[in-house]
Amino acid sequence: MPARPDAPRWSARVDPAWSLEAWRAVAREALQRQVAPEQLDWLPGGESSLLDAPSVLHAPLPADAPARVPAVPRDFLELAATCLCHGEPQRLALLYRMLWRITHGQRGLLTNPADPDVLRAMALAQAVRRDSHKMKAFVRFREVPGEEDAFIAWFEPTHHILDRVAPFFARRFTGMRWAILTPARSVHWDGHALAFGPGGTQDQAPRADANEDLWRTYYASIFNPARLNTRMMQLEMPAKYWKHLPEAALLPTLVRDAGDRVQDMHDRAAQAPQRRIPERHIAVRGPATANGDDLDALRTAAAACRRCPLWEPATQTVFGEGPRDARVMLVGEQPGDAEDLSGHPFVGPAGQLLDRVLGELGIDRKALYLTNAVKHFRFERRGKRRIHSKAQVTHINACRPWLLSEIEHVRPAVIVCLGASAASAVFGAGFNLMEHHGRWHTLEDGTRGLATVHPAWVLRQPPGAAREDAYRLLRDDLANLARDGNLLDPAP
Ligand code: URA
């Protein structure tokens, strides 16, 4: 029922205007006072003006006012929380109109997607989700000069999404100190808690750091000219975000040269021998970075990797660890639950089994460089549990530049692959683990390689004889390392 023309007007201030709690508190008061949507001027922010209608908090409480406002569907609150982050001033009124309708006989309002209010709210929410996604993908932290492990990023979101997205960065970069500056608001993470503050300016954030070159080299090495689709690229990476991205400076040249590079790929493909798995000589091709020798910079760049979708549900990138001059590199499949949470490879049950085998063989784990073919945990949720899910070829391929860069930096004499995924990442797809395990192979650059079963596979065998056999197989294969005494000596 529309309000009478002579019904009094009220104002409703929401501060901050993107906060569901703030909006909800005022909306509840207005509902309880039975103030119709047409009687309310919704105003964002805390500053009132003399021209404002009196606050709705001063509206009289009708004698028949219910003690409590009716509960509203959870879906509506979720939609409202997202919509409120939009910059559109009318969203506050739109949501109250919807709330009014839901509590006045149209409880199923959201199930009518043709309703103009529902349509509008959905469109606003969609724009906020898209902006949040872009922020997750395009924030680039730069090291603060003179401070260890402190990073600042400058970002210009379209909507009020900083509060919504900041917890994602806190989960992702738990171990770093960082701040994100935006024009309207900033957030700071000290390793324990998020603190929000006023907005900043771009010149308060470092402009470039040592990782910039790395990012560019990395991007150039993963750029595939044959898959260039400039329309999709601009849709996915709109030009307004380019200024945040060190790699964006490369785009015009990469795009311009794409045609020539594709031709070149065709020519080379025509000449290349078509063997799928070379018997002994296996190619290690193009690392993610050709210059720079800093593994830490590579680790920092990998922390922001978005080359495949695994980064999103995972807690963090689990990069390799160990001496940078290690003579032996162990490559696993992917981090598990414990690794994902701690950020370190091989610390969960499979890592403990590996430690036991290494201990029995007298191999010091600290002398090895441990890494994985895929650097994010792939899992399925079952209730509260996260169940390991095998990495696919696309994930291994997407992650390969990181592995190749680690190999390039560490230059181990020997690479040991644990399990079929690691073996296919290093030796190529189609490597038959059960046929070739425990035997030395030579990679194209002279590095020796050995593949064996994964410790997690050993753990998956039924207890008893089967598991003991599997354990022995792993131990006997790894004994090849112990046999070659020189390998475990410090690098010459
Ligand atoms: N399994 C792996 O392959 N890697 C780890 O880091 C842990 C378990």
Boltz pocket constraint, residues with backbone or C-beta under 6 A from the ligand:
constraints:
  - pocket:
      binder: B
      contacts: [[A, 331], [A, 332], [A, 333], [A, 334], [A, 335], [A, 336], [A, 339], [A, 344], [A, 345], [A, 346], [A, 347], [A, 348], [A, 350], [A, 351], [A, 371], [A, 372], [A, 418], [A, 456]]
      max_distance: 6.0
